[in-house]
Amino acid sequence: MCKTKKNNKSAVLRLLLLSTLLIIHACGDDDTLPDPVVTVNGFSVTIDENPMDGTVLGTIQATTDRGDITLEISEQSPSGALALEEATGTITVADSALFDFEVNPQITAVVKATVGSVEETANITIDLNDIKELNIGENGLIAYYSFDNSLSDSLGNFPNLT
């Protein structure tokens, strides 16, 4: 009978210890945890004007010490110029018509990385190089050959070449 009392005491003590640990854990306040640390790096790049839609411009690098990061473009100028692939952080050309040096020599955006209630932002800057565009009939151009199996120039100045 003494052995049973001893086993009962041991079981009660284990139960009491387990209950105490559960109470301590349950009463632990999640608000005492520090906010997650979020870092996000922007980038700056210089490209020629008139890129194709979908051209990759760079990748947003974002990290956190816990949780999942949500990435989004929170602002951009001009609006609609850039797209963000949220899963990879890849920034691409969304509207190539906006990448015209004479209209928008610089494209800018702000990317926001969020974990819970913590937000960090980073800047993106795309500077455009002005490239000389070929305008038929301008700047002294007298002939233009497209090499489409014809010796006629597109301006019509030399129609009968052989």
MODELLER restraints for C-alpha pairs under 7 A, 6 or more apart:
rsr = mdl.restraints
at = mdl.atoms
rsr.add(forms.Gaussian(group=physical.xy_distance, feature=features.Distance(at['CA:36:A'], at['CA:64:A']), mean=6.66, stdev=0.5))
rsr.add(forms.Gaussian(group=physical.xy_distance, feature=features.Distance(at['CA:36:A'], at['CA:65:A']), mean=6.07, stdev=0.5))
rsr.add(forms.Gaussian(group=physical.xy_distance, feature=features.Distance(at['CA:36:A'], at['CA:66:A']), mean=6.06, stdev=0.5))
rsr.add(forms.Gaussian(group=physical.xy_distance, feature=features.Distance(at['CA:36:A'], at['CA:118:A']), mean=6.98, stdev=0.5))
rsr.add(forms.Gaussian(group=physical.xy_distance, feature=features.Distance(at['CA:37:A'], at['CA:64:A']), mean=5.37, stdev=0.5))
rsr.add(forms.Gaussian(group=physical.xy_distance, feature=features.Distance(at['CA:37:A'], at['CA:65:A']), mean=5.65, stdev=0.5))
rsr.add(forms.Gaussian(group=physical.xy_distance, feature=features.Distance(at['CA:38:A'], at['CA:63:A']), mean=5.80, stdev=0.5))
rsr.add(forms.Gaussian(group=physical.xy_distance, feature=features.Distance(at['CA:38:A'], at['CA:64:A']), mean=4.52, stdev=0.5))
rsr.add(forms.Gaussian(group=physical.xy_distance, feature=features.Distance(at['CA:38:A'], at['CA:120:A']), mean=6.50, stdev=0.5))
rsr.add(forms.Gaussian(group=physical.xy_distance, feature=features.Distance(at['CA:39:A'], at['CA:62:A']), mean=5.51, stdev=0.5))
rsr.add(forms.Gaussian(group=physical.xy_distance, feature=features.Distance(at['CA:39:A'], at['CA:63:A']), mean=5.38, stdev=0.5))
rsr.add(forms.Gaussian(group=physical.xy_distance, feature=features.Distance(at['CA:39:A'], at['CA:64:A']), mean=6.47, stdev=0.5))
rsr.add(forms.Gaussian(group=physical.xy_distance, feature=features.Distance(at['CA:39:A'], at['CA:120:A']), mean=6.59, stdev=0.5))
rsr.add(forms.Gaussian(group=physical.xy_distance, feature=features.Distance(at['CA:40:A'], at['CA:61:A']), mean=5.74, stdev=0.5))
rsr.add(forms.Gaussian(group=physical.xy_distance, feature=features.Distance(at['CA:40:A'], at['CA:62:A']), mean=4.18, stdev=0.5))
rsr.add(forms.Gaussian(group=physical.xy_distance, feature=features.Distance(at['CA:40:A'], at['CA:63:A']), mean=6.57, stdev=0.5))
rsr.add(forms.Gaussian(group=physical.xy_distance, feature=features.Distance(at['CA:40:A'], at['CA:113:A']), mean=6.49, stdev=0.5))
rsr.add(forms.Gaussian(group=physical.xy_distance, feature=features.Distance(at['CA:40:A'], at['CA:120:A']), mean=6.57, stdev=0.5))
rsr.add(forms.Gaussian(group=physical.xy_distance, feature=features.Distance(at['CA:40:A'], at['CA:121:A']), mean=6.53, stdev=0.5))
rsr.add(forms.Gaussian(group=physical.xy_distance, feature=features.Distance(at['CA:40:A'], at['CA:122:A']), mean=6.07, stdev=0.5))
rsr.add(forms.Gaussian(group=physical.xy_distance, feature=features.Distance(at['CA:41:A'], at['CA:60:A']), mean=6.14, stdev=0.5))
rsr.add(forms.Gaussian(group=physical.xy_distance, feature=features.Distance(at['CA:41:A'], at['CA:61:A']), mean=5.39, stdev=0.5))
rsr.add(forms.Gaussian(group=physical.xy_distance, feature=features.Distance(at['CA:41:A'], at['CA:62:A']), mean=6.38, stdev=0.5))
rsr.add(forms.Gaussian(group=physical.xy_distance, feature=features.Distance(at['CA:41:A'], at['CA:122:A']), mean=5.73, stdev=0.5))
rsr.add(forms.Gaussian(group=physical.xy_distance, feature=features.Distance(at['CA:42:A'], at['CA:60:A']), mean=6.01, stdev=0.5))
rsr.add(forms.Gaussian(group=physical.xy_distance, feature=features.Distance(at['CA:42:A'], at['CA:122:A']), mean=4.67, stdev=0.5))
rsr.add(forms.Gaussian(group=physical.xy_distance, feature=features.Distance(at['CA:42:A'], at['CA:123:A']), mean=4.92, stdev=0.5))
rsr.add(forms.Gaussian(group=physical.xy_distance, feature=features.Distance(at['CA:42:A'], at['CA:124:A']), mean=5.31, stdev=0.5))
rsr.add(forms.Gaussian(group=physical.xy_distance, feature=features.Distance(at['CA:43:A'], at['CA:123:A']), mean=6.69, stdev=0.5))
rsr.add(forms.Gaussian(group=physical.xy_distance, feature=features.Distance(at['CA:43:A'], at['CA:124:A']), mean=5.10, stdev=0.5))
rsr.add(forms.Gaussian(group=physical.xy_distance, feature=features.Distance(at['CA:43:A'], at['CA:125:A']), mean=6.57, stdev=0.5))
rsr.add(forms.Gaussian(group=physical.xy_distance, feature=features.Distance(at['CA:44:A'], at['CA:124:A']), mean=5.69, stdev=0.5))
rsr.add(forms.Gaussian(group=physical.xy_distance, feature=features.Distance(at['CA:44:A'], at['CA:125:A']), mean=4.61, stdev=0.5))
rsr.add(forms.Gaussian(group=physical.xy_distance, feature=features.Distance(at['CA:44:A'], at['CA:126:A']), mean=5.80, stdev=0.5))
rsr.add(forms.Gaussian(group=physical.xy_distance, feature=features.Distance(at['CA:45:A'], at['CA:125:A']), mean=6.46, stdev=0.5))
rsr.add(forms.Gaussian(group=physical.xy_distance, feature=features.Distance(at['CA:45:A'], at['CA:126:A']), mean=5.05, stdev=0.5))
rsr.add(forms.Gaussian(group=physical.xy_distance, feature=features.Distance(at['CA:45:A'], at['CA:127:A']), mean=6.32, stdev=0.5))
rsr.add(forms.Gaussian(group=physical.xy_distance, feature=features.Distance(at['CA:46:A'], at['CA:126:A']), mean=5.63, stdev=0.5))
rsr.add(forms.Gaussian(group=physical.xy_distance, feature=features.Distance(at['CA:46:A'], at['CA:127:A']), mean=4.60, stdev=0.5))
rsr.add(forms.Gaussian(group=physical.xy_distance, feature=features.Distance(at['CA:46:A'], at['CA:128:A']), mean=5.72, stdev=0.5))
rsr.add(forms.Gaussian(group=physical.xy_distance, feature=features.Distance(at['CA:46:A'], at['CA:129:A']), mean=6.90, stdev=0.5))
rsr.add(forms.Gaussian(group=physical.xy_distance, feature=features.Distance(at['CA:47:A'], at['CA:127:A']), mean=6.45, stdev=0.5))
rsr.add(forms.Gaussian(group=physical.xy_distance, feature=features.Distance(at['CA:47:A'], at['CA:128:A']), mean=5.23, stdev=0.5))
rsr.add(forms.Gaussian(group=physical.xy_distance, feature=features.Distance(at['CA:47:A'], at['CA:129:A']), mean=5.91, stdev=0.5))
rsr.add(forms.Gaussian(group=physical.xy_distance, feature=features.Distance(at['CA:48:A'], at['CA:128:A']), mean=5.42, stdev=0.5))
rsr.add(forms.Gaussian(group=physical.xy_distance, feature=features.Distance(at['CA:48:A'], at['CA:129:A']), mean=4.54, stdev=0.5))
rsr.add(forms.Gaussian(group=physical.xy_distance, feature=features.Distance(at['CA:48:A'], at['CA:130:A']), mean=6.61, stdev=0.5))
rsr.add(forms.Gaussian(group=physical.xy_distance, feature=features.Distance(at['CA:48:A'], at['CA:131:A']), mean=6.60, stdev=0.5))
rsr.add(forms.Gaussian(group=physical.xy_distance, feature=features.Distance(at['CA:49:A'], at['CA:99:A']), mean=5.50, stdev=0.5))
rsr.add(forms.Gaussian(group=physical.xy_distance, feature=features.Distance(at['CA:49:A'], at['CA:100:A']), mean=5.47, stdev=0.5))
rsr.add(forms.Gaussian(group=physical.xy_distance, feature=features.Distance(at['CA:49:A'], at['CA:101:A']), mean=5.82, stdev=0.5))
rsr.add(forms.Gaussian(group=physical.xy_distance, feature=features.Distance(at['CA:49:A'], at['CA:128:A']), mean=5.27, stdev=0.5))
rsr.add(forms.Gaussian(group=physical.xy_distance, feature=features.Distance(at['CA:49:A'], at['CA:129:A']), mean=5.69, stdev=0.5))
rsr.add(forms.Gaussian(group=physical.xy_distance, feature=features.Distance(at['CA:49:A'], at['CA:130:A']), mean=6.15, stdev=0.5))
rsr.add(forms.Gaussian(group=physical.xy_distance, feature=features.Distance(at['CA:49:A'], at['CA:131:A']), mean=6.62, stdev=0.5))
rsr.add(forms.Gaussian(group=physical.xy_distance, feature=features.Distance(at['CA:50:A'], at['CA:96:A']), mean=6.05, stdev=0.5))
rsr.add(forms.Gaussian(group=physical.xy_distance, feature=features.Distance(at['CA:50:A'], at['CA:97:A']), mean=6.98, stdev=0.5))
rsr.add(forms.Gaussian(group=physical.xy_distance, feature=features.Distance(at['CA:50:A'], at['CA:99:A']), mean=5.40, stdev=0.5))
rsr.add(forms.Gaussian(group=physical.xy_distance, feature=features.Distance(at['CA:50:A'], at['CA:100:A']), mean=5.92, stdev=0.5))
rsr.add(forms.Gaussian(group=physical.xy_distance, feature=features.Distance(at['CA:51:A'], at['CA:96:A']), mean=5.89, stdev=0.5))
rsr.add(forms.Gaussian(group=physical.xy_distance, feature=features.Distance(at['CA:51:A'], at['CA:99:A']), mean=6.98, stdev=0.5))
rsr.add(forms.Gaussian(group=physical.xy_distance, feature=features.Distance(at['CA:52:A'], at['CA:96:A']), mean=5.73, stdev=0.5))
rsr.add(forms.Gaussian(group=physical.xy_distance, feature=features.Distance(at['CA:53:A'], at['CA:93:A']), mean=5.10, stdev=0.5))
rsr.add(forms.Gaussian(group=physical.xy_distance, feature=features.Distance(at['CA:53:A'], at['CA:94:A']), mean=5.58, stdev=0.5))
rsr.add(forms.Gaussian(group=physical.xy_distance, feature=features.Distance(at['CA:53:A'], at['CA:95:A']), mean=5.93, stdev=0.5))
rsr.add(forms.Gaussian(group=physical.xy_distance, feature=features.Distance(at['CA:53:A'], at['CA:96:A']), mean=5.25, stdev=0.5))
rsr.add(forms.Gaussian(group=physical.xy_distance, feature=features.Distance(at['CA:54:A'], at['CA:92:A']), mean=5.30, stdev=0.5))
rsr.add(forms.Gaussian(group=physical.xy_distance, feature=features.Distance(at['CA:54:A'], at['CA:93:A']), mean=4.97, stdev=0.5))
rsr.add(forms.Gaussian(group=physical.xy_distance, feature=features.Distance(at['CA:54:A'], at['CA:94:A']), mean=6.19, stdev=0.5))
rsr.add(forms.Gaussian(group=physical.xy_distance, feature=features.Distance(at['CA:55:A'], at['CA:92:A']), mean=5.32, stdev=0.5))
rsr.add(forms.Gaussian(group=physical.xy_distance, feature=features.Distance(at['CA:55:A'], at['CA:93:A']), mean=5.30, stdev=0.5))
rsr.add(forms.Gaussian(group=physical.xy_distance, feature=features.Distance(at['CA:56:A'], at['CA:90:A']), mean=6.99, stdev=0.5))
rsr.add(forms.Gaussian(group=physical.xy_distance, feature=features.Distance(at['CA:56:A'], at['CA:91:A']), mean=6.04, stdev=0.5))
rsr.add(forms.Gaussian(group=physical.xy_distance, feature=features.Distance(at['CA:56:A'], at['CA:92:A']), mean=4.43, stdev=0.5))
rsr.add(forms.Gaussian(group=physical.xy_distance, feature=features.Distance(at['CA:56:A'], at['CA:93:A']), mean=6.70, stdev=0.5))
rsr.add(forms.Gaussian(group=physical.xy_distance, feature=features.Distance(at['CA:57:A'], at['CA:91:A']), mean=5.62, stdev=0.5))
rsr.add(forms.Gaussian(group=physical.xy_distance, feature=features.Distance(at['CA:57:A'], at['CA:92:A']), mean=5.38, stdev=0.5))
rsr.add(forms.Gaussian(group=physical.xy_distance, feature=features.Distance(at['CA:58:A'], at['CA:90:A']), mean=5.95, stdev=0.5))
rsr.add(forms.Gaussian(group=physical.xy_distance, feature=features.Distance(at['CA:58:A'], at['CA:91:A']), mean=5.45, stdev=0.5))
rsr.add(forms.Gaussian(group=physical.xy_distance, feature=features.Distance(at['CA:59:A'], at['CA:89:A']), mean=5.24, stdev=0.5))
rsr.add(forms.Gaussian(group=physical.xy_distance, feature=features.Distance(at['CA:59:A'], at['CA:90:A']), mean=4.27, stdev=0.5))
rsr.add(forms.Gaussian(group=physical.xy_distance, feature=features.Distance(at['CA:59:A'], at['CA:91:A']), mean=5.74, stdev=0.5))
rsr.add(forms.Gaussian(group=physical.xy_distance, feature=features.Distance(at['CA:60:A'], at['CA:89:A']), mean=4.76, stdev=0.5))
rsr.add(forms.Gaussian(group=physical.xy_distance, feature=features.Distance(at['CA:60:A'], at['CA:90:A']), mean=6.25, stdev=0.5))
rsr.add(forms.Gaussian(group=physical.xy_distance, feature=features.Distance(at['CA:61:A'], at['CA:89:A']), mean=6.77, stdev=0.5))
rsr.add(forms.Gaussian(group=physical.xy_distance, feature=features.Distance(at['CA:62:A'], at['CA:113:A']), mean=7.00, stdev=0.5))
rsr.add(forms.Gaussian(group=physical.xy_distance, feature=features.Distance(at['CA:67:A'], at['CA:115:A']), mean=6.29, stdev=0.5))
rsr.add(forms.Gaussian(group=physical.xy_distance, feature=features.Distance(at['CA:68:A'], at['CA:115:A']), mean=6.03, stdev=0.5))
rsr.add(forms.Gaussian(group=physical.xy_distance, feature=features.Distance(at['CA:69:A'], at['CA:113:A']), mean=6.20, stdev=0.5))
rsr.add(forms.Gaussian(group=physical.xy_distance, feature=features.Distance(at['CA:69:A'], at['CA:114:A']), mean=5.51, stdev=0.5))
rsr.add(forms.Gaussian(group=physical.xy_distance, feature=features.Distance(at['CA:69:A'], at['CA:115:A']), mean=5.11, stdev=0.5))
rsr.add(forms.Gaussian(group=physical.xy_distance, feature=features.Distance(at['CA:70:A'], at['CA:113:A']), mean=5.56, stdev=0.5))
rsr.add(forms.Gaussian(group=physical.xy_distance, feature=features.Distance(at['CA:70:A'], at['CA:114:A']), mean=5.08, stdev=0.5))
rsr.add(forms.Gaussian(group=physical.xy_distance, feature=features.Distance(at['CA:70:A'], at['CA:115:A']), mean=6.57, stdev=0.5))
rsr.add(forms.Gaussian(group=physical.xy_distance, feature=features.Distance(at['CA:71:A'], at['CA:86:A']), mean=5.62, stdev=0.5))
rsr.add(forms.Gaussian(group=physical.xy_distance, feature=features.Distance(at['CA:71:A'], at['CA:111:A']), mean=6.88, stdev=0.5))
rsr.add(forms.Gaussian(group=physical.xy_distance, feature=features.Distance(at['CA:71:A'], at['CA:112:A']), mean=5.71, stdev=0.5))
rsr.add(forms.Gaussian(group=physical.xy_distance, feature=features.Distance(at['CA:71:A'], at['CA:113:A']), mean=4.67, stdev=0.5))
rsr.add(forms.Gaussian(group=physical.xy_distance, feature=features.Distance(at['CA:71:A'], at['CA:114:A']), mean=6.57, stdev=0.5))
rsr.add(forms.Gaussian(group=physical.xy_distance, feature=features.Distance(at['CA:72:A'], at['CA:84:A']), mean=6.93, stdev=0.5))
rsr.add(forms.Gaussian(group=physical.xy_distance, feature=features.Distance(at['CA:72:A'], at['CA:86:A']), mean=6.90, stdev=0.5))
rsr.add(forms.Gaussian(group=physical.xy_distance, feature=features.Distance(at['CA:72:A'], at['CA:111:A']), mean=5.64, stdev=0.5))
rsr.add(forms.Gaussian(group=physical.xy_distance, feature=features.Distance(at['CA:72:A'], at['CA:112:A']), mean=5.40, stdev=0.5))
rsr.add(forms.Gaussian(group=physical.xy_distance, feature=features.Distance(at['CA:72:A'], at['CA:113:A']), mean=6.79, stdev=0.5))
rsr.add(forms.Gaussian(group=physical.xy_distance, feature=features.Distance(at['CA:73:A'], at['CA:84:A']), mean=6.90, stdev=0.5))
rsr.add(forms.Gaussian(group=physical.xy_distance, feature=features.Distance(at['CA:73:A'], at['CA:109:A']), mean=6.89, stdev=0.5))
rsr.add(forms.Gaussian(group=physical.xy_distance, feature=features.Distance(at['CA:73:A'], at['CA:110:A']), mean=5.86, stdev=0.5))
rsr.add(forms.Gaussian(group=physical.xy_distance, feature=features.Distance(at['CA:73:A'], at['CA:111:A']), mean=4.43, stdev=0.5))
rsr.add(forms.Gaussian(group=physical.xy_distance, feature=features.Distance(at['CA:73:A'], at['CA:112:A']), mean=6.19, stdev=0.5))
rsr.add(forms.Gaussian(group=physical.xy_distance, feature=features.Distance(at['CA:74:A'], at['CA:110:A']), mean=5.68, stdev=0.5))
rsr.add(forms.Gaussian(group=physical.xy_distance, feature=features.Distance(at['CA:74:A'], at['CA:111:A']), mean=5.70, stdev=0.5))
rsr.add(forms.Gaussian(group=physical.xy_distance, feature=features.Distance(at['CA:74:A'], at['CA:112:A']), mean=6.09, stdev=0.5))
rsr.add(forms.Gaussian(group=physical.xy_distance, feature=features.Distance(at['CA:75:A'], at['CA:109:A']), mean=5.43, stdev=0.5))
rsr.add(forms.Gaussian(group=physical.xy_distance, feature=features.Distance(at['CA:75:A'], at['CA:110:A']), mean=5.25, stdev=0.5))
rsr.add(forms.Gaussian(group=physical.xy_distance, feature=features.Distance(at['CA:76:A'], at['CA:108:A']), mean=5.54, stdev=0.5))
rsr.add(forms.Gaussian(group=physical.xy_distance, feature=features.Distance(at['CA:76:A'], at['CA:109:A']), mean=3.95, stdev=0.5))
rsr.add(forms.Gaussian(group=physical.xy_distance, feature=features.Distance(at['CA:76:A'], at['CA:110:A']), mean=6.36, stdev=0.5))
rsr.add(forms.Gaussian(group=physical.xy_distance, feature=features.Distance(at['CA:77:A'], at['CA:107:A']), mean=5.84, stdev=0.5))
rsr.add(forms.Gaussian(group=physical.xy_distance, feature=features.Distance(at['CA:77:A'], at['CA:108:A']), mean=5.32, stdev=0.5))
rsr.add(forms.Gaussian(group=physical.xy_distance, feature=features.Distance(at['CA:77:A'], at['CA:109:A']), mean=6.28, stdev=0.5))
rsr.add(forms.Gaussian(group=physical.xy_distance, feature=features.Distance(at['CA:78:A'], at['CA:107:A']), mean=6.52, stdev=0.5))
rsr.add(forms.Gaussian(group=physical.xy_distance, feature=features.Distance(at['CA:80:A'], at['CA:94:A']), mean=6.54, stdev=0.5))
rsr.add(forms.Gaussian(group=physical.xy_distance, feature=features.Distance(at['CA:80:A'], at['CA:95:A']), mean=6.52, stdev=0.5))
rsr.add(forms.Gaussian(group=physical.xy_distance, feature=features.Distance(at['CA:81:A'], at['CA:93:A']), mean=6.24, stdev=0.5))
rsr.add(forms.Gaussian(group=physical.xy_distance, feature=features.Distance(at['CA:81:A'], at['CA:94:A']), mean=5.20, stdev=0.5))
rsr.add(forms.Gaussian(group=physical.xy_distance, feature=features.Distance(at['CA:81:A'], at['CA:95:A']), mean=4.97, stdev=0.5))
rsr.add(forms.Gaussian(group=physical.xy_distance, feature=features.Distance(at['CA:81:A'], at['CA:98:A']), mean=6.01, stdev=0.5))
rsr.add(forms.Gaussian(group=physical.xy_distance, feature=features.Distance(at['CA:82:A'], at['CA:91:A']), mean=6.68, stdev=0.5))
rsr.add(forms.Gaussian(group=physical.xy_distance, feature=features.Distance(at['CA:82:A'], at['CA:92:A']), mean=5.78, stdev=0.5))
rsr.add(forms.Gaussian(group=physical.xy_distance, feature=features.Distance(at['CA:82:A'], at['CA:93:A']), mean=4.99, stdev=0.5))
rsr.add(forms.Gaussian(group=physical.xy_distance, feature=features.Distance(at['CA:82:A'], at['CA:94:A']), mean=4.74, stdev=0.5))
rsr.add(forms.Gaussian(group=physical.xy_distance, feature=features.Distance(at['CA:82:A'], at['CA:95:A']), mean=6.97, stdev=0.5))
rsr.add(forms.Gaussian(group=physical.xy_distance, feature=features.Distance(at['CA:83:A'], at['CA:91:A']), mean=5.69, stdev=0.5))
rsr.add(forms.Gaussian(group=physical.xy_distance, feature=features.Distance(at['CA:83:A'], at['CA:92:A']), mean=5.26, stdev=0.5))
rsr.add(forms.Gaussian(group=physical.xy_distance, feature=features.Distance(at['CA:83:A'], at['CA:93:A']), mean=6.25, stdev=0.5))
rsr.add(forms.Gaussian(group=physical.xy_distance, feature=features.Distance(at['CA:83:A'], at['CA:94:A']), mean=5.24, stdev=0.5))
rsr.add(forms.Gaussian(group=physical.xy_distance, feature=features.Distance(at['CA:84:A'], at['CA:90:A']), mean=5.75, stdev=0.5))
rsr.add(forms.Gaussian(group=physical.xy_distance, feature=features.Distance(at['CA:84:A'], at['CA:91:A']), mean=4.73, stdev=0.5))
rsr.add(forms.Gaussian(group=physical.xy_distance, feature=features.Distance(at['CA:84:A'], at['CA:92:A']), mean=6.52, stdev=0.5))
rsr.add(forms.Gaussian(group=physical.xy_distance, feature=features.Distance(at['CA:85:A'], at['CA:91:A']), mean=6.57, stdev=0.5))
rsr.add(forms.Gaussian(group=physical.xy_distance, feature=features.Distance(at['CA:98:A'], at['CA:104:A']), mean=6.82, stdev=0.5))
rsr.add(forms.Gaussian(group=physical.xy_distance, feature=features.Distance(at['CA:101:A'], at['CA:128:A']), mean=5.81, stdev=0.5))
rsr.add(forms.Gaussian(group=physical.xy_distance, feature=features.Distance(at['CA:101:A'], at['CA:129:A']), mean=6.74, stdev=0.5))
rsr.add(forms.Gaussian(group=physical.xy_distance, feature=features.Distance(at['CA:101:A'], at['CA:130:A']), mean=5.50, stdev=0.5))
rsr.add(forms.Gaussian(group=physical.xy_distance, feature=features.Distance(at['CA:105:A'], at['CA:127:A']), mean=6.18, stdev=0.5))
rsr.add(forms.Gaussian(group=physical.xy_distance, feature=features.Distance(at['CA:105:A'], at['CA:128:A']), mean=5.25, stdev=0.5))
rsr.add(forms.Gaussian(group=physical.xy_distance, feature=features.Distance(at['CA:106:A'], at['CA:126:A']), mean=5.63, stdev=0.5))
rsr.add(forms.Gaussian(group=physical.xy_distance, feature=features.Distance(at['CA:106:A'], at['CA:127:A']), mean=4.54, stdev=0.5))
rsr.add(forms.Gaussian(group=physical.xy_distance, feature=features.Distance(at['CA:106:A'], at['CA:128:A']), mean=5.89, stdev=0.5))
rsr.add(forms.Gaussian(group=physical.xy_distance, feature=features.Distance(at['CA:107:A'], at['CA:125:A']), mean=5.94, stdev=0.5))
rsr.add(forms.Gaussian(group=physical.xy_distance, feature=features.Distance(at['CA:107:A'], at['CA:126:A']), mean=4.99, stdev=0.5))
rsr.add(forms.Gaussian(group=physical.xy_distance, feature=features.Distance(at['CA:107:A'], at['CA:127:A']), mean=6.49, stdev=0.5))
rsr.add(forms.Gaussian(group=physical.xy_distance, feature=features.Distance(at['CA:108:A'], at['CA:124:A']), mean=5.54, stdev=0.5))
rsr.add(forms.Gaussian(group=physical.xy_distance, feature=features.Distance(at['CA:108:A'], at['CA:125:A']), mean=4.65, stdev=0.5))
rsr.add(forms.Gaussian(group=physical.xy_distance, feature=features.Distance(at['CA:108:A'], at['CA:126:A']), mean=6.27, stdev=0.5))
rsr.add(forms.Gaussian(group=physical.xy_distance, feature=features.Distance(at['CA:109:A'], at['CA:123:A']), mean=5.89, stdev=0.5))
rsr.add(forms.Gaussian(group=physical.xy_distance, feature=features.Distance(at['CA:109:A'], at['CA:124:A']), mean=5.03, stdev=0.5))
rsr.add(forms.Gaussian(group=physical.xy_distance, feature=features.Distance(at['CA:109:A'], at['CA:125:A']), mean=6.69, stdev=0.5))
rsr.add(forms.Gaussian(group=physical.xy_distance, feature=features.Distance(at['CA:110:A'], at['CA:121:A']), mean=6.49, stdev=0.5))
rsr.add(forms.Gaussian(group=physical.xy_distance, feature=features.Distance(at['CA:110:A'], at['CA:122:A']), mean=5.68, stdev=0.5))
rsr.add(forms.Gaussian(group=physical.xy_distance, feature=features.Distance(at['CA:110:A'], at['CA:123:A']), mean=4.68, stdev=0.5))
rsr.add(forms.Gaussian(group=physical.xy_distance, feature=features.Distance(at['CA:110:A'], at['CA:124:A']), mean=6.10, stdev=0.5))
rsr.add(forms.Gaussian(group=physical.xy_distance, feature=features.Distance(at['CA:111:A'], at['CA:121:A']), mean=5.50, stdev=0.5))
rsr.add(forms.Gaussian(group=physical.xy_distance, feature=features.Distance(at['CA:111:A'], at['CA:122:A']), mean=5.38, stdev=0.5))
rsr.add(forms.Gaussian(group=physical.xy_distance, feature=features.Distance(at['CA:111:A'], at['CA:123:A']), mean=6.38, stdev=0.5))
rsr.add(forms.Gaussian(group=physical.xy_distance, feature=features.Distance(at['CA:112:A'], at['CA:119:A']), mean=6.56, stdev=0.5))
rsr.add(forms.Gaussian(group=physical.xy_distance, feature=features.Distance(at['CA:112:A'], at['CA:120:A']), mean=5.77, stdev=0.5))
rsr.add(forms.Gaussian(group=physical.xy_distance, feature=features.Distance(at['CA:112:A'], at['CA:121:A']), mean=4.45, stdev=0.5))
rsr.add(forms.Gaussian(group=physical.xy_distance, feature=features.Distance(at['CA:112:A'], at['CA:122:A']), mean=6.70, stdev=0.5))
rsr.add(forms.Gaussian(group=physical.xy_distance, feature=features.Distance(at['CA:113:A'], at['CA:119:A']), mean=5.64, stdev=0.5))
rsr.add(forms.Gaussian(group=physical.xy_distance, feature=features.Distance(at['CA:113:A'], at['CA:120:A']), mean=5.33, stdev=0.5))
rsr.add(forms.Gaussian(group=physical.xy_distance, feature=features.Distance(at['CA:113:A'], at['CA:121:A']), mean=6.16, stdev=0.5))
rsr.add(forms.Gaussian(group=physical.xy_distance, feature=features.Distance(at['CA:114:A'], at['CA:120:A']), mean=6.58, stdev=0.5))
rsr.add(forms.Gaussian(group=physical.xy_distance, feature=features.Distance(at['CA:143:A'], at['CA:153:A']), mean=5.61, stdev=0.5))
rsr.add(forms.Gaussian(group=physical.xy_distance, feature=features.Distance(at['CA:143:A'], at['CA:154:A']), mean=6.89, stdev=0.5))
rsr.add(forms.Gaussian(group=physical.xy_distance, feature=features.Distance(at['CA:143:A'], at['CA:155:A']), mean=5.90, stdev=0.5))
rsr.add(forms.Gaussian(group=physical.xy_distance, feature=features.Distance(at['CA:143:A'], at['CA:157:A']), mean=6.56, stdev=0.5))
rsr.add(forms.Gaussian(group=physical.xy_distance, feature=features.Distance(at['CA:144:A'], at['CA:153:A']), mean=5.11, stdev=0.5))
rsr.add(forms.Gaussian(group=physical.xy_distance, feature=features.Distance(at['CA:144:A'], at['CA:154:A']), mean=5.39, stdev=0.5))
rsr.add(forms.Gaussian(group=physical.xy_distance, feature=features.Distance(at['CA:144:A'], at['CA:155:A']), mean=6.39, stdev=0.5))
rsr.add(forms.Gaussian(group=physical.xy_distance, feature=features.Distance(at['CA:145:A'], at['CA:153:A']), mean=4.87, stdev=0.5))
rsr.add(forms.Gaussian(group=physical.xy_distance, feature=features.Distance(at['CA:145:A'], at['CA:154:A']), mean=6.17, stdev=0.5))
rsr.add(forms.Gaussian(group=physical.xy_distance, feature=features.Distance(at['CA:151:A'], at['CA:161:A']), mean=5.94, stdev=0.5))
rsr.add(forms.Gaussian(group=physical.xy_distance, feature=features.Distance(at['CA:151:A'], at['CA:162:A']), mean=6.77, stdev=0.5))
rsr.add(forms.Gaussian(group=physical.xy_distance, feature=features.Distance(at['CA:152:A'], at['CA:158:A']), mean=6.22, stdev=0.5))
rsr.add(forms.Gaussian(group=physical.xy_distance, feature=features.Distance(at['CA:152:A'], at['CA:159:A']), mean=4.80, stdev=0.5))
rsr.add(forms.Gaussian(group=physical.xy_distance, feature=features.Distance(at['CA:152:A'], at['CA:160:A']), mean=6.66, stdev=0.5))
rsr.add(forms.Gaussian(group=physical.xy_distance, feature=features.Distance(at['CA:152:A'], at['CA:161:A']), mean=6.56, stdev=0.5))
rsr.add(forms.Gaussian(group=physical.xy_distance, feature=features.Distance(at['CA:153:A'], at['CA:159:A']), mean=6.55, stdev=0.5))
